[in-house]
Amino acid sequence: MSKRINRVVFKDHPKSKVFLSPIEMGDVDRYYAWTNDHDVTRFLMIRFPTTRKQEETWCAGSAASAQLENIVLAIIEKKGGTHIGSIGLHRISWGNRSATTGAMIGDKRFWGAGYGSHAKVLLLKYAFDELGLHSIESRVAAFNGRSAAYNKKCGYLEVGRMPERTFRDGKFHDEIVMETRPTLFRPIWKSFEAGTFGPSKRKK
Ligand SMILES: CC(C)(COP(=O)(O)OP(=O)(O)OC[C@H]1O[C@@H](n2cnc3c(N)ncnc32)[C@H](O)[C@@H]1OP(=O)(O)O)[C@@H](O)C(=O)NCCC(=O)NCCS
């Protein structure tokens, strides 16, 4: 479902394997496929089948304007120019200067190779240094070890746990609440700029 595409660059860095680009209407088919793929959605809030119309509406909303409470960006891997997923800031509270992050690499071939953490670092840099946000949360199902690991790598700490909060594959699982702030993110950005951030060389 992925294809080579030319995209506008919204956020990038020379050391990054990805750049972030605004959502476009041409992305609809990919989101339609990804949001109906149980391998992907078992890690997300999505429970029901999605329709092409819903994905058109979602892309149109995300593409229409920068929104006050949600900013969603497409993740484009640089080598092949492939649109592999999206990442966003949600429930932005300008008063508290807080937000929640969410991400989906829908193209499974790109899991566990550093694309998600590079996208997250670009997003956090934007959130802290351009939007002036101060506290960024992420909630992860306890069985999603890869998501907890990539958040940790990007500077998040576990700050709480909601017991039996997520029902998946016939069982209730804990939800891990993770959070990061500018002071936690600074050393991450430093290592990213220095090119020492990774991904790690170990086999996934
Ligand atoms: C979660 C997601 C965004 C992470 O992006 P990614 O590109 O796959 O992750 P990265 O390769 O950047 O980082 C993954 C880290 O977890 C580690 N990892 C990989 N698989 C793992 C596993 N099963 N358990 C624990 N750690 C794992 C990797 O080694 C890597 O850490 P390292 O670089 O220090 O070695 C992506 O996998 C995804 O979209 N998954 C499906 C949807 C989802 O889970 N969304 C998040 C919901 S909270």
The ligand as a Gaussian input file, in Angstrom:
#p B3LYP/6-31G(d) Opt

LIG

0 1
 C        5.147000       2.050000      18.348000
 C        5.867000       2.502000      17.062000
 C        5.416000       3.916000      16.697000
 C        7.377000       2.517000      17.351000
 O        8.058000       2.871000      16.178000
 P        9.270000       1.933000      15.665000
 O        9.899000       2.580000      14.510000
 O        8.727000       0.553000      15.464000
 O       10.210000       1.952000      16.947000
 P       11.796000       2.201000      16.975000
 O       12.453000       1.205000      16.100000
 O       12.107000       3.624000      16.761000
 O       12.112000       1.894000      18.508000
 C       11.677000       0.689000      19.063000
 C       12.529000       0.369000      20.264000
 O       11.922000      -0.735000      20.933000
 C       12.744000      -1.874000      20.866000
 N       11.858000      -2.968000      20.537000
 C       11.500000      -3.439000      19.345000
 N       10.603000      -4.440000      19.504000
 C       10.413000      -4.571000      20.830000
 C        9.606000      -5.416000      21.627000
 N        8.799000      -6.318000      21.062000
 N        9.659000      -5.279000      22.982000
 C       10.466000      -4.351000      23.560000
 N       11.243000      -3.509000      22.844000
 C       11.204000      -3.619000      21.498000
 C       13.743000      -1.605000      19.777000
 O       14.908000      -2.346000      19.994000
 C       13.910000      -0.102000      19.858000
 O       14.797000       0.311000      20.883000
 P       16.375000       0.503000      20.597000
 O       16.541000       1.371000      19.369000
 O       16.867000       1.136000      21.848000
 O       16.910000      -0.837000      20.387000
 C        5.565000       1.532000      15.868000
 O        6.146000       0.264000      16.112000
 C        4.075000       1.362000      15.618000
 O        3.462000       2.245000      15.058000
 N        3.491000       0.222000      16.037000
 C        2.087000      -0.075000      15.807000
 C        1.125000       0.926000      16.449000
 C        1.519000       1.324000      17.858000
 O        1.922000       0.507000      18.663000
 N        1.379000       2.634000      18.147000
 C        1.661000       3.175000      19.453000
 C        0.491000       3.006000      20.346000
 S        0.826000       3.561000      22.012000

